[in-house]
Amino acid sequence: STLYVLEVESGKTLDLAISRTHLTTVNWLEDHRSFLYHRFPQRAPDAPLTDHYRDGCTYLHRLGDDPDRDPVVFGRGINPRVEIARDDTPLVFTRATSEWMIGEIRHGDRNELTLYAAPRSALADPADCPWTKIADLEDEVTSYAWIGDTIYFTTHKDAERYKVIATSLKKPDIAHAPIVVPESQAVIEEIRIAGDYLLTRDLDGGIGRIRRIKLSGGEPEQLPLPFEGTIIDLTNEAANLEVLLYLSSWLVSPRLYRCDANRGSITDTSWIPPSPIDVSKLEVREVFAPAQDGVQIPLSIIHAKDLKLDGNNPTLLMGYGSYGISIKAFFDPSMLAWYERGGVFAVAHMRGGGEYGEGWHKAGKMLNKHTTIDDFIACGEYLVKQGFTRPECLAGEGGSAGGIPTGGALVRRPDLWAVMLMFVPVTNGLRFELTENGPPNVQEFGSVTTEDGFKGLSITDSYARVKDGTHYPAVLLTGGFNDPRVVVWQPAKMAARLQAATASGKPVLLRVDFQAGHGMGSTRQQVYEERADAFAFVLQQCGKLRS
């Protein structure tokens, strides 16, 4: 991707384009004329694909300078006090409320961070900057916030649903850091400092919550939100006591609220009008499906209030279950077309995700990855058993790493599904490490260079489990020709294998968008066209397509 700078006052884009900045962060400095950003090096034409996300550094740019001459301030080999591997992503952040800057090192797709601290004034001399390591991987820190000389960490060390601890930046000692917010039933996802308070963004049984704790000490206090749903995002200026909350739910369109941390008040900004779509005829059920090992798997089900549980409803079951990512309630107006045709939409919150913290993530990771697939199958079986649908009307759906549970369920239980929808899916895990996005994912899925890594990746590899002569359901796989995350040959290879193997006579289709990537940059039109194709394919295969 390319980094541009927009002048807010005039609305004009500056004559500046910095290439090779995909997935970067930007940190403006106090002079408002310079910023820190992350950039990858220029690759030789014959460079290995696996070098794509390697050797990135943080640079300092001053407006008006040539970006190709920007100095490196944080990166591998720049400072002897800092350990950075080729696959790491080194970043630097500053805050107006502290004389300290933080060097953050991300290790591929791993959630745990390595953190360094140094005086902001030392940014002028990157090679001799007195960086001090304040947290390493064994400390299991996943997020942080700092003010003055104090830094707060969220960590799952000895706390699967996370706790918040604090230490001094002058004399950091994370091993003896006092607990500011103890572990509780809610998963602590993020922390922010606003006004006189530390705020925690929590996930409590799938519901987003906000708590505040005085920086001077005290007990956490939950703030009342306008409705139960998802905190999509929260943001604030470092020195500002006001925080913007972006909220939504299955049946409430996104709204932007202003939270005054000191007062504890939350008010609607009215900047985002409510959706005109009428959802009064829809309802949500939050249930649990029993997995093979007896663990209760959360399952969200959305459908029309007058739905008959007669097993004849076309049903989409979506799942993901990787990286500790939680699939939270989201508002999707395009789903109305599905509900109006009697459709049911369900979301499986499988192990491998983060719905119940790091323990839930680890229970579906690497050698435990089979539980992610088993949980997805269990949720499908629940929908059939409870009368929402039957195998002839049930479709699975997953994208990217969601190709692991959908592909796994497809090859393990082909009899359970009428259709499997696999969007830009990972299907050939044993070969994924050799793609440009492969090295960062070793932290989540393992490496074929180790015995346990090979075994774990074998679990994820649905391509390797396709068997000739099997009656597979109808399958629609999609790919983005420019996808930098899941290379297009992954779905293409799976489509070809299924077409050759299936004995059911049902279609196996590959849909490739030559103007698309992994989906994040797709236009609204591209998204809607793909969704329409998917709906039509499922309804046709279920015998529910009306002219």
Wavefront OBJ file of the C-alpha trace (Angstrom):
o trace
v 0.000 0.000 0.000
v 0.968 3.654 -0.309
v 0.843 6.230 2.488
v -0.642 9.647 1.675
v -1.138 12.694 3.897
v -4.356 14.700 3.816
v -4.419 18.299 5.064
v -7.615 18.411 7.084
v -8.145 22.179 6.925
v -8.027 22.435 3.145
v -9.064 18.893 2.285
v -6.106 18.619 -0.082
v -3.777 15.656 -0.405
v -0.135 16.666 -0.026
v 2.388 15.953 -2.751
v 3.687 12.927 -0.880
v 3.414 9.198 -1.574
v 5.342 6.678 0.535
v 5.214 3.171 -0.917
v 5.617 -0.229 0.766
v 3.728 0.837 3.899
v 1.090 -1.902 4.014
v -0.304 -2.479 7.497
v 1.608 0.536 8.822
v 0.824 2.747 11.804
v 1.448 6.505 11.830
v 2.533 8.416 14.944
v 2.580 12.218 14.567
v 5.115 14.084 16.668
v 4.433 17.260 18.628
v 5.734 19.625 15.935
v 2.840 18.508 13.660
v 5.335 18.458 10.804
v 6.892 15.026 11.272
v 5.698 11.503 11.955
v 6.890 7.956 12.552
v 5.779 5.181 10.235
v 6.623 1.584 9.344
v 7.934 0.600 5.913
v 9.233 -2.507 4.193
v 12.400 -2.455 2.046
v 12.418 -2.453 -1.747
v 12.595 -6.070 -2.898
v 14.653 -7.416 -5.743
v 12.563 -8.972 -8.546
v 13.913 -12.435 -7.702
v 13.467 -12.112 -3.919
v 11.723 -15.095 -2.246
v 7.976 -14.675 -1.713
v 8.480 -15.362 1.979
v 10.509 -12.131 2.314
v 7.389 -10.035 1.670
v 6.731 -9.137 5.326
v 10.343 -9.252 6.529
v 12.904 -6.622 7.558
v 10.456 -3.767 8.091
v 11.638 -0.697 10.045
v 10.162 2.425 11.611
v 11.206 5.619 9.835
v 10.975 9.319 10.680
v 9.495 11.563 7.978
v 9.499 15.366 7.990
v 7.049 17.009 5.629
v 8.892 18.338 2.605
v 11.692 15.756 2.760
v 12.295 12.978 0.245
v 10.785 9.824 1.865
v 13.471 7.665 0.264
v 15.979 9.494 2.474
v 13.992 9.202 5.688
v 16.160 7.953 8.576
v 15.481 4.617 10.251
v 14.805 5.070 13.965
v 13.841 1.537 15.026
v 14.685 -1.708 13.286
v 16.837 -4.785 13.085
v 20.534 -4.009 13.537
v 19.972 -0.312 14.316
v 20.573 -0.404 18.081
v 22.575 -3.079 19.958
v 20.220 -2.857 22.945
v 17.224 -4.063 20.915
v 16.643 -7.626 19.665
v 14.594 -7.777 16.449
v 14.177 -10.777 14.159
v 13.539 -10.611 10.408
v 9.870 -11.561 10.777
v 9.237 -9.012 13.559
v 7.441 -5.705 13.063
v 9.162 -2.898 15.016
v 7.093 0.206 15.823
v 7.598 3.349 17.911
v 4.876 5.328 19.696
v 4.917 8.602 21.602
v 2.332 10.391 23.752
v 1.926 14.060 24.615
v 1.267 13.002 28.218
v 4.664 11.382 28.759
v 8.339 12.086 28.194
v 8.769 8.400 27.357
v 8.404 6.629 24.020
v 7.611 2.950 23.575
v 9.298 0.590 21.131
v 6.812 -2.137 20.277
v 7.869 -5.364 18.572
v 5.167 -7.553 17.065
v 6.108 -11.152 16.373
v 4.211 -12.129 13.236
v 0.571 -12.853 14.067
v 1.330 -13.631 17.693
v -0.692 -11.524 20.156
v 2.056 -11.181 22.785
v 4.421 -8.231 22.451
v 7.994 -7.354 23.297
v 8.234 -3.766 24.592
v 11.083 -1.303 25.126
v 11.053 2.190 26.633
v 13.343 5.208 26.215
v 13.202 8.981 26.726
v 11.559 10.711 23.764
v 14.502 13.062 23.492
v 16.701 10.107 22.477
v 14.810 9.688 19.208
v 17.378 12.004 17.593
v 20.109 9.348 17.972
v 18.620 5.928 17.085
v 21.890 4.003 17.285
v 22.682 5.150 20.846
v 19.124 5.460 22.140
v 19.094 3.948 25.675
v 16.269 1.481 25.063
v 15.318 -0.626 28.084
v 13.311 -3.816 27.706
v 10.203 -3.569 29.884
v 8.211 -6.630 28.726
v 9.076 -9.788 26.811
v 7.130 -12.744 25.431
v 7.153 -14.662 28.710
v 5.324 -11.738 30.323
v 2.376 -12.394 27.954
v 1.522 -8.721 27.458
v -0.909 -7.984 24.614
v -1.704 -4.269 25.023
v -0.602 -1.266 27.066
v -1.189 2.399 27.871
v 1.067 4.918 29.556
v 0.990 8.349 31.136
v 3.826 10.249 32.799
v 6.258 7.712 34.216
v 3.722 4.866 34.584
v 2.822 2.174 32.070
v -0.133 -0.212 32.329
v -0.170 -3.673 30.717
v -2.882 -6.193 29.909
v -1.490 -9.689 30.381
v -2.859 -13.226 30.407
v 0.014 -14.563 32.489
v -1.714 -16.520 35.275
v -4.961 -14.890 34.122
v -6.620 -16.486 31.081
v -9.192 -13.680 30.841
v -6.513 -11.045 31.411
v -5.599 -8.645 34.181
v -4.059 -5.169 34.220
v -0.751 -4.489 35.957
v 1.397 -1.350 36.218
v 5.067 -0.491 36.561
v 7.360 2.528 36.506
v 9.069 3.545 33.270
v 11.958 4.973 35.260
v 12.585 1.677 37.061
v 10.539 -0.975 35.248
v 9.959 -4.233 37.127
v 7.162 -6.191 35.477
v 7.886 -9.275 37.570
v 6.724 -7.414 40.697
v 4.166 -5.120 39.057
v 1.062 -4.580 41.226
v -2.336 -5.656 39.879
v -4.539 -2.685 38.980
v -7.490 -4.655 37.571
v -7.698 -8.316 38.614
v -8.932 -11.098 36.360
v -12.711 -11.516 36.366
v -15.457 -13.185 34.350
v -15.080 -10.563 31.593
v -12.214 -10.721 29.109
v -10.149 -7.506 29.118
v -9.529 -6.713 25.445
v -7.955 -3.259 25.569
v -7.053 -0.405 27.901
v -7.083 3.374 27.437
v -6.213 6.358 29.595
v -8.675 9.231 29.569
v -8.791 12.073 32.063
v -8.197 10.771 35.567
v -9.134 7.210 34.675
v -7.928 4.008 33.110
v -10.628 2.480 30.900
v -10.928 -1.203 30.079
v -12.806 -2.514 27.071
v -14.251 -5.864 28.124
v -16.051 -8.779 26.503
v -18.512 -10.325 28.934
v -20.307 -13.342 27.530
v -20.157 -11.828 24.043
v -21.353 -8.402 25.239
v -19.082 -5.354 25.129
v -18.546 -3.513 28.424
v -16.578 -0.470 29.610
v -15.088 -0.099 33.089
v -13.176 2.797 34.581
v -10.613 2.791 37.369
v -9.086 5.890 38.940
v -5.411 6.293 38.124
v -4.892 7.089 41.775
v -6.317 3.676 42.714
v -9.654 2.111 43.524
v -12.127 -0.510 42.372
v -13.269 -0.915 38.744
v -16.653 0.661 37.997
v -18.772 -0.451 35.053
v -20.231 2.333 32.915
v -23.769 1.848 31.574
v -23.885 1.614 27.759
v -26.947 2.660 25.734
v -27.564 -0.932 24.562
v -26.011 -4.374 24.768
v -23.842 -5.175 21.793
v -20.338 -4.695 20.461
v -17.799 -1.963 21.144
v -16.391 -1.898 17.618
v -13.759 0.658 18.528
v -12.844 3.350 21.023
v -10.395 6.188 20.576
v -9.235 9.395 22.198
v -6.425 11.908 22.201
v -3.866 11.070 24.856
v -4.594 14.133 26.993
v -8.352 14.180 26.403
v -10.861 12.965 28.954
v -13.412 12.305 26.197
v -13.446 8.955 24.385
v -15.372 8.150 21.217
v -17.175 4.804 21.346
v -18.314 3.084 18.159
v -21.138 0.701 19.109
v -23.333 -1.771 17.247
v -25.168 -5.081 17.651
v -26.932 -7.703 15.562
v -30.033 -5.531 15.229
v -28.705 -2.028 16.010
v -26.831 -0.158 13.296
v -23.474 1.458 14.219
v -23.675 4.616 16.333
v -20.931 6.902 17.617
v -21.056 7.930 21.286
v -19.009 10.346 23.385
v -17.851 9.083 26.766
v -16.696 11.567 29.417
v -14.342 9.437 31.491
v -14.370 11.718 34.535
v -18.148 12.053 34.685
v -18.871 8.536 33.537
v -21.458 9.832 31.067
v -22.102 8.464 27.566
v -24.042 10.505 24.994
v -24.905 10.011 21.334
v -22.961 12.336 19.025
v -25.716 11.979 16.374
v -22.941 11.987 13.783
v -24.107 8.647 12.381
v -27.856 8.436 11.692
v -29.582 5.136 12.496
v -30.189 2.752 9.629
v -33.641 3.122 8.011
v -33.905 -0.671 7.741
v -36.768 -2.105 9.787
v -35.489 -4.969 11.942
v -38.535 -5.141 14.223
v -39.557 -8.484 12.695
v -36.221 -10.097 13.553
v -34.970 -11.668 16.760
v -31.687 -12.931 18.186
v -31.135 -16.089 20.192
v -27.923 -16.625 22.144
v -27.596 -20.348 22.859
v -24.957 -23.007 23.506
v -24.193 -26.053 21.402
v -22.565 -29.048 23.110
v -19.235 -30.000 21.535
v -17.974 -33.586 21.233
v -16.013 -33.237 24.478
v -18.950 -31.677 26.326
v -17.761 -28.052 26.214
v -20.597 -25.605 25.580
v -19.969 -23.545 22.429
v -21.696 -20.138 22.205
v -23.911 -19.826 19.136
v -25.680 -16.653 17.966
v -28.798 -17.179 15.823
v -30.673 -14.403 13.975
v -33.953 -14.984 12.147
v -37.517 -13.737 11.647
v -39.700 -13.790 14.750
v -42.315 -15.931 13.031
v -39.815 -18.582 11.955
v -41.140 -22.146 12.076
v -38.756 -24.708 13.518
v -39.734 -27.295 10.933
v -36.270 -27.974 9.551
v -36.986 -26.337 6.184
v -35.205 -23.014 6.632
v -32.133 -22.181 4.535
v -29.417 -21.539 7.125
v -25.981 -19.955 6.986
v -23.557 -20.948 9.751
v -20.476 -18.737 9.907
v -17.280 -19.483 11.811
v -13.677 -18.336 12.170
v -11.861 -19.527 15.302
v -8.220 -18.411 14.992
v -5.716 -15.859 16.373
v -7.815 -15.360 19.505
v -10.162 -13.175 17.437
v -13.717 -12.946 18.766
v -16.603 -12.779 16.297
v -18.772 -10.152 17.940
v -22.276 -8.956 17.120
v -22.281 -6.882 13.915
v -24.977 -5.138 11.904
v -25.101 -6.129 8.239
v -27.948 -4.537 6.232
v -27.306 -6.855 3.283
v -28.483 -9.774 5.428
v -32.047 -8.430 5.252
v -32.345 -10.017 1.800
v -31.540 -13.359 3.423
v -34.012 -12.979 6.278
v -36.788 -11.895 3.902
v -36.420 -15.222 2.113
v -36.866 -17.166 5.323
v -33.168 -17.530 5.966
v -31.459 -18.142 9.301
v -28.020 -16.699 10.063
v -25.914 -18.254 12.827
v -22.414 -17.505 14.129
v -20.377 -20.167 15.901
v -17.987 -18.832 18.549
v -15.562 -21.739 18.400
v -12.415 -22.433 20.346
v -9.404 -20.830 18.715
v -11.168 -17.480 19.013
v -10.986 -15.146 21.985
v -14.539 -15.117 23.293
v -13.428 -16.483 26.680
v -9.858 -15.240 26.716
v -6.507 -16.859 26.044
v -7.576 -20.267 27.338
v -10.299 -20.376 24.666
v -7.705 -19.401 22.053
v -5.176 -22.056 23.085
v -7.878 -24.729 23.173
v -8.185 -24.357 19.398
v -4.575 -23.672 18.433
v -1.902 -25.795 16.703
v -2.232 -29.399 17.972
v -5.660 -28.490 19.383
v -6.919 -27.134 16.044
v -9.236 -30.105 15.626
v -11.458 -28.595 18.331
v -12.142 -25.553 16.128
v -13.416 -27.870 13.394
v -15.306 -30.088 15.832
v -16.994 -27.046 17.388
v -18.157 -25.847 13.961
v -19.628 -29.270 13.214
v -21.298 -29.341 16.645
v -22.993 -26.001 15.959
v -24.265 -27.314 12.626
v -25.626 -30.415 14.322
v -27.346 -28.246 16.941
v -29.146 -26.205 14.275
v -30.425 -29.421 12.695
v -31.424 -31.039 15.988
v -33.338 -27.967 17.165
v -35.342 -27.759 13.942
v -33.838 -24.588 12.507
v -32.781 -26.465 9.389
v -31.765 -29.870 7.962
v -28.647 -30.987 6.110
v -30.338 -30.326 2.762
v -30.732 -26.647 3.733
v -27.592 -26.015 5.809
v -24.650 -23.995 4.474
v -21.329 -23.366 6.199
v -19.515 -20.087 5.679
v -16.003 -18.932 6.512
v -13.345 -16.613 5.150
v -9.547 -16.501 5.316
v -8.598 -18.620 8.369
v -12.321 -19.404 8.486
v -11.421 -21.759 5.649
v -9.989 -24.082 8.303
v -13.289 -24.914 10.077
v -15.332 -24.805 6.851
v -12.847 -26.918 4.912
v -12.368 -29.224 7.863
v -16.117 -29.710 8.306
v -16.531 -30.240 4.562
v -14.096 -33.160 4.383
v -14.992 -34.686 7.768
v -18.795 -34.406 7.578
v -19.836 -33.906 3.929
v -23.256 -35.368 4.785
v -24.078 -32.467 7.140
v -24.045 -29.714 4.526
v -25.960 -28.712 1.430
v -23.410 -26.017 0.597
v -20.025 -24.833 1.800
v -19.062 -21.203 1.153
v -15.327 -20.569 1.452
v -14.205 -16.968 0.942
v -10.452 -16.392 0.225
v -9.864 -19.496 2.336
v -6.787 -21.197 3.712
v -7.224 -24.750 2.414
v -3.696 -26.139 2.061
v -2.106 -25.442 5.435
v 0.947 -27.617 4.785
v 1.978 -25.334 1.918
v 0.817 -22.018 3.387
v 4.140 -21.340 5.116
v 5.807 -21.050 1.701
v 3.603 -18.137 0.597
v 4.360 -14.454 1.189
v 2.099 -14.338 4.254
v 3.319 -17.683 5.540
v 6.138 -16.703 7.950
v 3.996 -14.367 10.132
v 1.451 -17.163 10.592
v 3.942 -19.658 11.980
v 3.243 -18.154 15.415
v -0.431 -19.178 15.150
v -0.393 -22.420 13.165
v 3.130 -23.835 13.466
v 5.835 -24.736 10.964
v 6.339 -27.794 8.767
v 9.974 -27.757 9.893
v 8.999 -29.193 13.309
v 7.173 -32.427 14.121
v 4.440 -30.789 16.195
v 4.114 -27.990 13.642
v 3.629 -30.489 10.838
v 1.017 -32.391 12.852
v -0.856 -29.190 13.689
v -0.813 -27.967 10.094
v -2.018 -31.389 8.931
v -5.155 -30.846 10.994
v -5.833 -27.552 9.197
v -5.189 -28.930 5.693
v -8.563 -29.765 4.131
v -7.017 -30.141 0.663
v -4.934 -33.098 1.834
v -8.060 -34.795 3.228
v -10.190 -34.724 0.088
v -11.016 -38.306 -0.959
v -11.955 -39.515 -4.420
v -15.479 -40.823 -4.849
v -16.937 -38.940 -1.874
v -20.370 -37.323 -2.157
v -19.377 -33.753 -1.324
v -21.955 -30.965 -1.047
v -22.042 -28.018 -3.428
v -19.064 -25.702 -2.807
v -18.355 -22.091 -3.730
v -14.780 -20.907 -3.230
v -13.673 -17.328 -3.860
v -10.278 -15.778 -4.429
v -8.828 -12.308 -4.899
v -6.244 -12.288 -7.666
v -4.191 -9.659 -5.783
v -4.609 -11.203 -2.340
v -1.418 -10.669 -0.253
v -2.680 -12.768 2.661
v -4.165 -15.943 1.170
v -2.668 -16.422 -2.271
v -5.297 -17.201 -4.918
v -3.905 -20.658 -5.694
v -5.102 -21.866 -2.287
v -8.841 -21.765 -3.177
v -8.060 -22.628 -6.817
v -6.174 -25.767 -5.849
v -8.973 -26.855 -3.517
v -11.613 -26.244 -6.191
v -9.739 -28.370 -8.726
v -9.250 -31.199 -6.223
v -12.927 -31.226 -5.205
v -14.101 -31.124 -8.810
v -11.988 -34.188 -9.566
v -12.960 -36.062 -6.393
v -16.663 -35.481 -5.811
v -19.178 -38.158 -6.768
v -22.310 -36.207 -5.812
v -22.742 -34.374 -9.105
v -23.169 -31.140 -7.191
v -21.289 -28.070 -8.452
v -17.900 -26.962 -7.160
v -17.355 -23.383 -8.299
v -14.367 -21.044 -8.109
v -15.132 -17.317 -8.202
v -12.044 -15.139 -8.775
v -12.189 -11.345 -8.659
v -9.248 -10.021 -10.669
v -9.680 -6.537 -9.153
v -9.738 -7.690 -5.531
v -7.397 -8.767 -2.766
v -8.280 -10.193 0.649
v -11.507 -8.198 0.846
v -10.578 -5.176 2.979
v -10.135 -2.906 -0.039
v -13.113 -4.168 -2.011
v -15.713 -1.642 -3.107
v -19.273 -1.791 -1.831
v -20.337 -2.997 -5.274
v -17.820 -5.854 -5.190
v -18.975 -6.899 -1.719
v -22.658 -6.842 -2.664
v -22.104 -8.734 -5.914
v -20.227 -11.488 -4.117
v -22.860 -11.661 -1.400
v -25.654 -11.876 -3.992
v -23.853 -14.719 -5.772
v -23.416 -16.577 -2.478
v -27.082 -16.150 -1.455
v -28.303 -17.256 -4.883
v -25.999 -20.295 -4.877
v -27.175 -21.455 -1.445
v -30.868 -20.892 -2.188
v -30.559 -22.720 -5.506
v -28.893 -25.723 -3.910
v -31.502 -25.771 -1.142
v -34.350 -25.611 -3.671
v -35.457 -22.246 -2.275
v -34.551 -19.930 -5.158
v -37.522 -17.892 -6.319
v -37.616 -15.991 -9.595
l 1 2 3 4 5 6 7 8 9 10 11 12 13 14 15 16 17 18 19 20 21 22 23 24 25 26 27 28 29 30 31 32 33 34 35 36 37 38 39 40 41 42 43 44 45 46 47 48 49 50 51 52 53 54 55 56 57 58 59 60 61 62 63 64 65 66 67 68 69 70 71 72 73 74 75 76 77 78 79 80 81 82 83 84 85 86 87 88 89 90 91 92 93 94 95 96 97 98 99 100 101 102 103 104 105 106 107 108 109 110 111 112 113 114 115 116 117 118 119 120 121 122 123 124 125 126 127 128 129 130 131 132 133 134 135 136 137 138 139 140 141 142 143 144 145 146 147 148 149 150 151 152 153 154 155 156 157 158 159 160 161 162 163 164 165 166 167 168 169 170 171 172 173 174 175 176 177 178 179 180 181 182 183 184 185 186 187 188 189 190 191 192 193 194 195 196 197 198 199 200 201 202 203 204 205 206 207 208 209 210 211 212 213 214 215 216 217 218 219 220 221 222 223 224 225 226 227 228 229 230 231 232 233 234 235 236 237 238 239 240 241 242 243 244 245 246 247 248 249 250 251 252 253 254 255 256 257 258 259 260 261 262 263 264 265 266 267 268 269 270 271 272 273 274 275 276 277 278 279 280 281 282 283 284 285 286 287 288 289 290 291 292 293 294 295 296 297 298 299 300 301 302 303 304 305 306 307 308 309 310 311 312 313 314 315 316 317 318 319 320 321 322 323 324 325 326 327 328 329 330 331 332 333 334 335 336 337 338 339 340 341 342 343 344 345 346 347 348 349 350 351 352 353 354 355 356 357 358 359 360 361 362 363 364 365 366 367 368 369 370 371 372 373 374 375 376 377 378 379 380 381 382 383 384 385 386 387 388 389 390 391 392 393 394 395 396 397 398 399 400 401 402 403 404 405 406 407 408 409 410 411 412 413 414 415 416 417 418 419 420 421 422 423 424 425 426 427 428 429 430 431 432 433 434 435 436 437 438 439 440 441 442 443 444 445 446 447 448 449 450 451 452 453 454 455 456 457 458 459 460 461 462 463 464 465 466 467 468 469 470 471 472 473 474 475 476 477 478 479 480 481 482 483 484 485 486 487 488 489 490 491 492 493 494 495 496 497 498 499 500 501 502 503 504 505 506 507 508 509 510 511 512 513 514 515 516 517 518 519 520 521 522 523 524 525 526 527 528 529 530 531 532 533 534 535 536 537 538 539 540 541 542 543 544 545 546 547
